[in-house]
Amino acid sequence: MSCDTLVYGDYMFEKYRNNKWVIGVSGGIDSMSLLDMAYKAGLSLVLCHVNYHCRGECSDYDQSKAINYAKEHNIPYYTKDVYEKVETRFEAWAREVRYEFYQAVVEKEGCKGLLLAHHADDFLETALLREHQGRRVSYYGIRDEGYVHGMLVVRPLLHMFKEDLIQYIEDNHIDYGQDYTNFETKVERNKIRNIELKGKTKEEKLTMIQYYYEKNKEIYEKECEYRNKLSTISSNNGIQLEEYLKCTKQEGIELLRIWLQQIDEEFYSISDRFLEDLDEFVRSERGKKKEVRNFLIIKEFKVLRCIVKEDYTYSYVLDSIRELETPYVNVKLEGTLKEGLTVTADDFPLTIRNVRDGDKIAFSFGHRNIKQHLVSQKIVYEVRQRWPIVENCRGEVIFVCDLGANIKHFTNKPNLFVVK
């Protein structure tokens, strides 16, 4: 994001052209401007709109603008209707609903990530908000690229102000909703927008943004030593615990701060107390996982990892010998001996599900606890949690992927094959 020029052009989207993107569109000025720019720049898009039905006909009107544009320009689109009413912390709740929806579509459509229409005014409001909170901040404003729940989020409009987008909408004759409610905002943000920044010229706001750029630059330079240290003791797999434990408490806290912020934007503003508690958890021999907001911090196999918290449960019923395809496992009529089991009519219906605590399977040499076996094979937590097993109608685990069938269902001529 450069403060020197605020001119729209295809160059804004050059680095994003070779991928497919979900684009979040509310129907208001900001997102409709981004939608039109991205479409004209030749990006492959999938439009997503969430209707919270909070403003009656206005909500439906905004939705119609987004959908009509998608239809007119042959852009695939998804909508989500939300009728639930939340009295407290609505903005935070609505944001979670939205991002979960976006993430699901990103995965379903095989997209690179998400495009959002945050602009320079949003950057400034966020910077002021973080300054007012009085906490130590590692970044003022909004980054042009970051991660939310492991999903890449890109904001191409951070060099443009709201007034620039209004001008763009008018010049290009784009229909839009009134966008009375911005679900990203909070009360404090509204005060900043309507009191602190009201009436300021673009030049005055540019000066303020430049001030926060300098502050971000100073923060980055101060953190460089820790960033270099983190790069030597971490990889995509996580932080090497043996190396982390050699660090002082203060070094550890700074490393955790940078590490988490690289993982997700949710950690941009976190307290020292939060990091001190996390450091104690990392150094303690008690406990292997810790819930942190929407994430799990996990210690296993000498590595510290951070993953998005998920519901790993699934279950599919098979009522006869036939093929079945699921996101986790496929049932086939042909396969290798290790993938096979022999079932009879007395076993049905079969249940294909994820492994649970306490699940065991009986082999000729005795019973084996399935999760303990997966740990011994150094299978990471999230993969263990969704590991497929087959259970017969009597509740017996008769097959485990990569382990094979139990003693009663193993033969040299299996009639069913389960492939992970």
C-alpha positions as CSV (number, residue, x, y, z in Angstrom):
1,M,0.0,0.0,0.0
2,S,1.5,3.3,-1.1
3,C,0.5,6.7,0.2
4,D,1.9,8.5,-2.9
5,T,-0.9,7.7,-5.4
6,L,-4.4,6.5,-5.3
7,V,-5.1,5.6,-8.9
8,Y,-7.0,2.5,-9.9
9,G,-5.4,0.2,-12.4
10,D,-5.1,-3.4,-13.5
11,Y,-1.7,-3.5,-11.8
12,M,-3.6,-3.9,-8.5
13,F,-4.6,-7.4,-9.5
14,E,-1.6,-8.5,-11.6
15,K,-0.3,-10.9,-8.9
16,Y,-3.7,-12.5,-8.4
17,R,-4.6,-13.3,-12.0
18,N,-3.4,-16.8,-12.1
19,N,-5.6,-18.1,-9.3
20,K,-9.3,-18.4,-8.5
21,W,-10.7,-16.3,-5.7
22,V,-13.7,-16.1,-3.5
23,I,-14.9,-12.5,-3.2
24,G,-16.9,-11.3,-0.3
25,V,-19.7,-9.0,-1.5
26,S,-22.2,-7.2,0.7
27,G,-23.8,-5.3,-2.1
28,G,-22.5,-1.9,-0.8
29,I,-20.2,0.6,-2.4
30,D,-16.9,-0.9,-1.2
31,S,-17.5,-4.5,-2.2
32,M,-19.3,-3.7,-5.5
33,S,-16.4,-1.5,-6.5
34,L,-13.9,-4.3,-5.8
35,L,-16.1,-6.8,-7.6
36,D,-16.3,-4.7,-10.7
37,M,-12.5,-3.9,-10.7
38,A,-11.5,-7.6,-10.2
39,Y,-13.9,-8.8,-12.9
40,K,-12.6,-6.2,-15.4
41,A,-9.0,-7.1,-14.5
42,G,-9.8,-10.7,-15.6
43,L,-9.7,-12.5,-12.2
44,S,-11.5,-15.8,-11.8
45,L,-14.1,-15.1,-9.1
46,V,-16.7,-16.9,-7.0
47,L,-19.0,-14.4,-5.3
48,C,-20.2,-14.9,-1.7
49,H,-22.9,-13.0,0.0
50,V,-24.2,-13.3,3.6
51,N,-27.7,-12.0,4.3
52,Y,-28.3,-11.5,8.0
53,H,-31.9,-10.2,7.5
54,C,-31.3,-7.5,10.0
55,R,-32.7,-4.6,7.9
56,G,-35.7,-6.1,6.3
57,E,-36.1,-5.2,2.7
58,C,-32.8,-3.3,2.7
59,S,-30.9,-6.5,3.4
60,D,-32.7,-8.2,0.5
61,Y,-32.0,-5.2,-1.8
62,D,-28.3,-5.4,-1.1
63,Q,-28.3,-9.1,-1.8
64,S,-30.1,-8.5,-5.1
65,K,-27.4,-6.1,-6.3
66,A,-24.7,-8.6,-5.6
67,I,-26.5,-11.5,-7.2
68,N,-27.6,-9.5,-10.2
69,Y,-24.1,-8.5,-11.0
70,A,-23.0,-12.2,-10.7
71,K,-25.7,-13.3,-13.1
72,E,-25.1,-10.6,-15.6
73,H,-21.4,-11.4,-15.7
74,N,-21.6,-15.2,-15.4
75,I,-19.8,-15.3,-12.1
76,P,-20.7,-18.3,-9.9
77,Y,-22.1,-17.2,-6.6
78,Y,-23.1,-18.6,-3.2
79,T,-25.4,-17.0,-0.6
80,K,-26.0,-17.7,3.0
81,D,-29.2,-16.7,4.8
82,V,-28.8,-16.1,8.6
83,Y,-31.9,-15.6,10.7
84,E,-30.4,-16.1,14.1
85,K,-30.5,-13.0,16.3
86,V,-27.5,-12.3,18.7
87,E,-27.9,-9.6,21.2
88,T,-24.3,-9.3,22.5
89,R,-21.1,-9.0,20.5
90,F,-23.1,-9.2,17.2
91,E,-20.3,-7.9,15.0
92,A,-17.8,-10.5,16.2
93,W,-20.3,-13.3,15.9
94,A,-21.4,-12.1,12.4
95,R,-17.7,-11.9,11.3
96,E,-17.2,-15.6,12.4
97,V,-20.3,-16.6,10.5
98,R,-19.1,-14.8,7.4
99,Y,-15.5,-16.2,7.5
100,E,-16.7,-19.8,8.1
101,F,-18.9,-19.4,5.0
102,Y,-16.1,-18.0,3.0
103,Q,-13.7,-20.7,4.0
104,A,-16.1,-23.4,3.2
105,V,-16.6,-22.0,-0.4
106,V,-12.8,-21.5,-0.8
107,E,-12.3,-25.2,0.0
108,K,-15.2,-26.4,-2.1
109,E,-14.3,-24.3,-5.2
110,G,-10.5,-24.9,-4.8
111,C,-9.8,-21.2,-4.5
112,K,-6.5,-19.6,-3.6
113,G,-8.2,-17.4,-0.9
114,L,-10.5,-14.5,-0.3
115,L,-10.7,-11.0,-1.7
116,L,-12.2,-8.3,0.6
117,A,-12.9,-4.6,0.0
118,H,-11.2,-3.0,3.0
119,H,-9.9,0.4,2.0
120,A,-7.6,3.2,3.3
121,D,-10.3,4.6,5.7
122,D,-10.6,1.1,7.2
123,F,-6.8,1.0,7.6
124,L,-6.9,4.3,9.5
125,E,-9.9,3.4,11.7
126,T,-8.2,0.1,12.7
127,A,-4.9,1.8,13.5
128,L,-6.6,4.4,15.7
129,L,-8.7,1.8,17.4
130,R,-5.6,-0.3,18.3
131,E,-3.9,2.8,19.5
132,H,-6.8,3.7,21.7
133,Q,-6.9,0.2,23.3
134,G,-3.6,1.0,24.9
135,R,-2.2,-2.5,24.3
136,R,1.1,-3.3,22.8
137,V,0.5,-3.6,19.1
138,S,2.6,-5.4,16.5
139,Y,0.9,-3.8,13.6
140,Y,-1.3,-0.7,13.2
141,G,-4.0,-0.8,10.6
142,I,-4.8,-3.7,8.3
143,R,-2.3,-5.7,6.2
144,D,-2.9,-6.1,2.5
145,E,-2.5,-9.8,2.9
146,G,-2.9,-12.1,5.9
147,Y,-4.5,-15.3,7.1
148,V,-7.8,-15.9,8.9
149,H,-8.5,-19.4,10.1
150,G,-5.7,-20.6,7.8
151,M,-7.3,-18.9,4.7
152,L,-5.4,-16.4,2.7
153,V,-7.2,-13.0,2.8
154,V,-6.2,-10.3,0.3
155,R,-7.3,-6.6,0.4
156,P,-6.4,-5.0,-2.9
157,L,-8.1,-1.6,-2.2
158,L,-6.1,-0.4,0.8
159,H,-4.5,2.3,-1.3
160,M,-8.0,3.8,-2.1
161,F,-10.2,5.9,0.2
162,K,-14.0,5.7,0.5
163,E,-14.4,8.8,-1.6
164,D,-12.3,7.2,-4.4
165,L,-14.7,4.2,-4.4
166,I,-17.7,6.4,-4.5
167,Q,-16.3,8.1,-7.5
168,Y,-15.5,4.8,-9.2
169,I,-19.0,3.6,-8.6
170,E,-20.5,6.8,-10.2
171,D,-18.0,6.8,-13.1
172,N,-18.8,3.2,-14.0
173,H,-22.6,3.3,-13.3
174,I,-22.6,0.3,-10.9
175,D,-25.7,-0.5,-8.9
176,Y,-25.2,-0.9,-5.2
177,G,-27.1,-1.2,-1.9
178,Q,-27.0,1.6,0.6
179,D,-24.8,-0.5,3.0
180,Y,-26.3,1.1,6.1
181,T,-24.7,-1.5,8.4
182,N,-21.1,-2.6,8.2
183,F,-20.8,-5.8,10.1
184,E,-17.0,-5.4,10.5
185,T,-17.5,-2.4,12.8
186,K,-17.8,-1.9,16.5
187,V,-19.1,1.0,18.6
188,E,-15.5,2.4,19.1
189,R,-14.9,2.2,15.4
190,N,-18.1,4.2,14.7
191,K,-16.9,6.9,17.1
192,I,-13.6,7.1,15.3
193,R,-15.3,7.3,11.9
194,N,-18.0,9.8,12.8
195,I,-16.0,12.0,15.3
196,E,-12.2,11.8,15.0
197,L,-12.0,11.4,11.2
198,K,-15.1,13.3,10.2
199,G,-14.3,16.3,8.0
200,K,-10.6,15.4,7.6
201,T,-9.3,15.9,4.1
202,K,-7.7,13.1,2.1
203,E,-4.3,14.9,2.5
204,E,-4.8,14.9,6.3
205,K,-5.7,11.3,6.4
206,L,-2.7,10.4,4.2
207,T,-0.4,12.1,6.7
208,M,-2.0,10.1,9.5
209,I,-1.5,6.9,7.5
210,Q,2.1,7.7,6.8
211,Y,2.6,8.2,10.6
212,Y,1.3,4.7,11.2
213,Y,3.5,3.3,8.4
214,E,6.5,4.7,10.2
215,K,5.3,3.2,13.5
216,N,4.9,-0.2,11.7
217,K,8.3,0.1,10.2
218,E,9.9,0.8,13.7
219,I,8.0,-2.2,15.2
220,Y,9.2,-4.5,12.3
221,E,12.8,-3.4,12.7
222,K,12.7,-4.0,16.5
223,E,11.3,-7.5,15.9
224,C,13.8,-8.4,13.2
225,E,16.1,-10.2,15.6
226,Y,13.2,-12.3,16.9
227,R,12.0,-13.0,13.4
228,N,15.4,-14.3,12.4
229,K,15.5,-16.4,15.5
230,L,12.1,-17.8,14.8
231,S,13.1,-18.7,11.3
232,T,15.9,-20.9,12.7
233,I,13.8,-22.8,15.1
234,S,10.6,-23.2,13.1
235,S,9.2,-24.5,9.8
236,N,5.8,-25.1,8.3
237,N,5.4,-27.9,10.8
238,G,5.7,-25.6,13.8
239,I,8.3,-24.5,16.4
240,Q,11.0,-27.0,17.5
241,L,10.3,-27.4,21.3
242,E,13.8,-28.3,22.2
243,E,15.1,-25.1,20.7
244,Y,12.3,-23.0,22.2
245,L,13.0,-24.3,25.7
246,K,16.6,-22.9,25.4
247,C,15.1,-19.4,25.1
248,T,14.6,-17.0,28.0
249,K,11.0,-16.3,29.0
250,Q,11.0,-12.9,27.4
251,E,12.5,-14.3,24.2
252,G,9.9,-17.0,24.2
253,I,7.1,-14.5,24.6
254,E,8.3,-12.4,21.6
255,L,8.7,-15.5,19.5
256,L,5.2,-16.7,20.3
257,R,3.8,-13.2,19.4
258,I,5.4,-13.2,16.0
259,W,4.6,-16.8,15.3
260,L,0.9,-16.5,16.1
261,Q,0.6,-13.3,14.1
262,Q,2.1,-15.0,11.1
263,I,-0.6,-17.7,11.5
264,D,-3.7,-15.6,11.8
265,E,-4.8,-12.0,11.9
266,E,-6.8,-12.7,15.1
267,F,-3.5,-12.5,17.0
268,Y,-2.6,-9.0,15.8
269,S,-3.6,-7.5,19.2
270,I,-2.9,-9.9,22.0
271,S,-1.9,-9.1,25.6
272,D,1.4,-9.8,27.3
273,R,-0.5,-11.8,30.0
274,F,-2.0,-14.0,27.3
275,L,1.5,-14.7,25.9
276,E,2.9,-15.3,29.4
277,D,0.2,-18.0,30.0
278,L,1.0,-19.6,26.7
279,D,4.7,-19.6,27.4
280,E,4.0,-21.4,30.8
281,F,1.9,-24.0,28.9
282,V,4.7,-24.6,26.4
283,R,7.3,-25.1,29.1
284,S,5.1,-27.2,31.3
285,E,5.2,-31.0,31.1
286,R,1.4,-31.0,31.9
287,G,-1.1,-30.9,29.1
288,K,-0.6,-31.5,25.4
289,K,-3.1,-29.1,23.9
290,K,-4.5,-25.7,24.8
291,E,-7.6,-24.0,23.3
292,V,-6.9,-20.4,22.3
293,R,-9.9,-18.6,20.8
294,N,-10.7,-20.5,17.6
295,F,-7.4,-22.4,17.6
296,L,-5.6,-25.3,19.3
297,I,-2.0,-25.0,20.4
298,I,-0.6,-28.5,20.4
299,K,2.6,-30.0,21.7
300,E,3.5,-33.3,20.2
301,F,6.5,-35.1,18.6
302,K,8.8,-32.4,19.9
303,V,7.0,-29.7,17.9
304,L,4.7,-26.8,18.9
305,R,1.9,-26.3,16.4
306,C,-1.2,-24.1,16.1
307,I,-4.2,-25.4,14.1
308,V,-7.8,-24.1,13.6
309,K,-10.2,-25.8,16.0
310,E,-12.6,-28.1,14.1
311,D,-15.3,-30.6,14.6
312,Y,-13.7,-33.8,13.4
313,T,-16.8,-36.1,13.8
314,Y,-18.4,-37.7,10.8
315,S,-20.4,-40.9,10.2
316,Y,-21.8,-42.7,7.2
317,V,-24.0,-45.7,7.1
318,L,-23.5,-48.6,4.6
319,D,-26.5,-51.0,4.4
320,S,-25.1,-53.4,1.8
321,I,-21.9,-54.4,-0.1
322,R,-21.6,-51.4,-2.4
323,E,-19.3,-48.6,-3.2
324,L,-19.4,-45.3,-1.3
325,E,-17.5,-42.1,-1.7
326,T,-17.0,-39.6,1.2
327,P,-14.6,-36.7,1.8
328,Y,-12.7,-38.9,4.3
329,V,-12.7,-42.4,2.9
330,N,-13.9,-44.4,-0.1
331,V,-15.5,-47.8,0.0
332,K,-14.7,-49.9,-3.1
333,L,-15.3,-53.4,-4.4
334,E,-11.7,-53.9,-5.4
335,G,-8.4,-53.1,-3.7
336,T,-5.4,-54.5,-1.9
337,L,-5.5,-57.1,0.9
338,K,-4.6,-54.5,3.5
339,E,-7.5,-52.4,2.4
340,G,-9.9,-55.3,2.5
341,L,-12.3,-56.9,5.0
342,T,-14.8,-59.7,4.7
343,V,-18.3,-58.9,5.8
344,T,-21.6,-60.9,6.0
345,A,-25.3,-59.9,6.2
346,D,-25.0,-60.2,10.0
347,D,-22.6,-57.2,10.1
348,F,-25.0,-54.7,8.4
349,P,-25.6,-51.9,8.7
350,L,-21.9,-50.8,8.8
351,T,-20.9,-47.4,10.1
352,I,-17.9,-45.6,8.7
353,R,-16.8,-43.0,11.1
354,N,-13.8,-41.2,12.7
355,V,-12.0,-42.9,15.5
356,R,-13.0,-42.0,19.1
357,D,-11.1,-42.2,22.4
358,G,-11.2,-45.8,23.7
359,D,-11.8,-47.4,20.3
360,K,-10.0,-50.8,20.1
361,I,-9.6,-53.5,17.5
362,A,-9.0,-57.2,18.1
363,F,-6.2,-58.9,16.2
364,S,-4.8,-62.4,16.6
365,F,-2.1,-61.1,19.0
366,G,-4.6,-59.2,21.1
367,H,-6.5,-55.9,21.3
368,R,-4.9,-52.6,20.1
369,N,-6.0,-49.1,21.2
370,I,-6.3,-47.3,17.9
371,K,-5.4,-43.8,19.0
372,Q,-2.4,-45.0,20.9
373,H,-1.2,-46.8,17.8
374,L,-1.6,-43.7,15.7
375,V,0.4,-41.7,18.2
376,S,3.1,-44.3,18.1
377,Q,3.2,-43.9,14.3
378,K,3.6,-40.1,14.9
379,I,0.3,-39.3,13.2
380,V,-0.5,-35.6,14.0
381,Y,-3.5,-34.7,16.1
382,E,-5.9,-33.4,13.5
383,V,-5.2,-36.4,11.2
384,R,-5.7,-38.8,14.1
385,Q,-9.0,-37.2,15.1
386,R,-10.5,-37.9,11.6
387,W,-8.9,-41.3,11.1
388,P,-11.5,-43.7,9.5
389,I,-12.7,-46.9,11.1
390,V,-15.5,-49.3,10.2
391,E,-18.0,-50.5,12.9
392,N,-20.5,-53.3,12.5
393,C,-24.1,-53.3,13.7
394,R,-23.0,-54.7,17.1
395,G,-20.7,-51.8,17.7
396,E,-17.5,-53.8,17.1
397,V,-14.6,-52.0,15.3
398,I,-13.9,-54.4,12.5
399,F,-11.6,-52.4,10.3
400,V,-9.1,-49.5,10.7
401,C,-7.5,-47.8,7.7
402,D,-3.8,-48.7,7.3
403,L,-4.1,-51.3,10.1
404,G,-6.6,-53.7,8.4
405,A,-9.5,-55.9,9.5
406,N,-9.9,-57.5,12.9
407,I,-9.4,-61.2,13.4
408,K,-13.1,-62.1,12.6
409,H,-13.2,-60.2,9.3
410,F,-9.8,-60.9,7.8
411,T,-9.6,-63.4,5.0
412,N,-7.6,-63.9,1.8
413,K,-10.7,-63.1,-0.2
414,P,-12.2,-59.8,1.1
415,N,-15.5,-58.6,-0.4
416,L,-15.2,-54.9,0.7
417,F,-12.3,-52.5,0.5
418,V,-11.9,-49.3,2.5
419,V,-9.4,-46.7,1.1
420,K,-8.4,-43.6,3.1
